[in-house]
Amino acid sequence: MGKPKATVAAATIQGAAFNPDPRVKIAAHHGNIFDARFGIKYFQQFALVVNALDNAKAEDLRAFVGVVEVGFE
């Protein structure tokens, strides 16, 4: 597809079939999980985080926020 997984997933989920409540906002945030901006406080601003990561830092998020794990390449 040539697009980041986060962008494709957000666009798909935001569609009416997956998101029947238009008040729910689905936003893609694409970047390196090891960047300083992606600390625990960053993720705590969200009610739910959906990730497709396969590293220990991603697993650590579960202790601090609601996380839905999805497949990864």
N, C-alpha and C positions, 0 to 999 in steps of 0.2 A: 504493500500500500504506500510505502514511502512516508508515513506519518508516525509520530510517537504513539505507543500503545495507550498512553494516558489520554491523548487527544481523541483517538478513535473510540475508546471505551466511554468517555464522557459524552460524546456526541450520540452514541448508541443508547446509552442509559437515559439521557435527557429526552429521548423520543417518547411519545405518549404511550406506547406499548409497555415500556419498562418503568415509566415514571408518570402515573396517572394524576399526580398532584402537582400542578404547575407552580406551587409555592416552594417546592423542593428545588434547590439549586445544585446542579452537578457541575463541578469545575475541574478541569485538568491542570495539574501542576507537574510539569516535566523538568527533571534535572537530576543531578548526581546526589544520591542520598547522603553522601559524605561531605557535601558542601556545608559550611558553617550555618547557613540560613535554615537548614533542615534539622534544627534541634528539637527536643521534646516539646518545648513551648510552642514552636511553630505548629506541630500537629495537634496540640491541645485546643487550638482554636476551632477545630472541626468536630461536628457531632459524630462523624463516622469517616474512617479512612479506608479506601479500597486500594490494595497494592498488589503488584505483580513482581515483587522483589524476592530475591533468593539469597539474602545474606543475613548475618547476625544482627546488624543494626535494625533491619526491618523487623526481625523477630522481637527485638527489645521494645518496639512500639506497643505491642499488645499489653504491656504492663501499665501503660499510661493513657491510651485512647482505645475506642472501639475500632477494631481492625477486621476487615474482611480480606482474607487471603484468596487470591485468584491465581491462575496458572501463569507460568513464565516460560520463556524460550529456553 
